[in-house]
Amino acid sequence: MSTGLNDTEIINQVLRGNHQAYAVLVDRYQAYVFTLCLRIVKTREDAEEVAQDVFVKAYRYLADFKGASKFTTWLYTIVNNTCISFLRKKKLDIRSLDDENVFASADSQVSDMQANQVEQKSRVQMVNNAIALLSPDDAQVITLFYKAEQSLEEMAQVLGIETNAVKVRLHRARTRLKEKMERNFATELKDLN
Amino acid sequence: MDNNATQPDNNMEERLWQFIDGSASADEKTVISELLEKEAAWKEKYHELLEIHQLVNATELESPSMRFTKNVMEQITRQHIAPATRTYINNRIIWGLGFFFIALLISMLVYGFGQTTFSSGSDNNISQQLDKVNISRFFSNNWINAFMFINVVIGLILLDHYFSTRKKTFRQEM
């Protein structure tokens, strides 16, 4: 079976005609891709649709993967582009980092979440809820850094920006996450201390 | 008091984040370690940021539906792997086209200068000299007209190719 093989070996198998080997890559990275999509497109249904689309696109253009970067870096570039296209199609704003409206609209979602807070007191859920309140840009950069095991240089490649710009984005995203947590989950934060 | 400690709060946070991430330089790490020992404000902020860092690190990845892999594999049975871009974009052709157009431009310039009669007059004013240039002489030549016509045709073909590619991409995305 292909499960013990590394990404490049599996890709070579797929390119040689063993299409079933691709399932190993899908299994291996579906949670990463789905989480990234979810952080950007916000709903599970949309995230599932976009994540499937990402894997289909990756399969179609697999011959273009040159191995110069990690497979995940290449895959997350497809995630980034597919999510942006999806948001554009849904006519949602792809808001800039400096757009203050993003906070106003995100805060409106808080009331729905507060209803569930009693059941969602765990640390993980609180952080996930706070990330869900962030703009797609901020949520994406935080997820890439903390969950997708990408270095700043790899993130720069995925996002198509300079490494220094990634640092700035990450810093701003973390500052906003901290603000969200303090503003909306102050009680939970206090309980944790 | 240390100058570093009096820097704006935002700068303190940025430096502390880099310290927490491990992306700060060795010198910077030493400076921040000293600040953390000496300055209560830095220490407090450090613990605050470290807690957030650990909380975000502790989050788990979300899982898609159980059928996810199956759905993807069903979809790819209807797909074919596209040939690698590098196999159908031949660099030699691109370079060849580049050289061809550069050679055309150079030959056109050489021809143009060859047709010009240079004379040293007493009038050194460039704008007045330019007025004397007979442009119609260049564009009345059949070769130049043919060259311009070929360029227009090539331009139209490239434009058509560009729009048809965009149309195809748009349909694929739909």
Interface residues (C-beta under 8 A of the other chain):
Chain A: V14 L15 H19 Q20 Y22 A23 V26 D27 Q30 A31 Y32 F34 T35 L38 R44 A47 E48 A51 Q52 F55 V56 Y59 R60 Y61 L62 A63 D64 S85 K89 R123 V124 M126 V127 N128 I131 I142 Y146 K147 L152 K167 L170 H171 R174 T175 L177 K178 M181 L192 N193
Chain B: N10 E13 E14 W17 S23 E48 L49 E51 I52 L55 V56 N57 A58 T59 E60 L61 E62 S63 P64 S65 F68 T69 N71 V72 M73 Q75 I76 T77 Q79 H80 I81 A82 P83 A84 T85 T87 E173
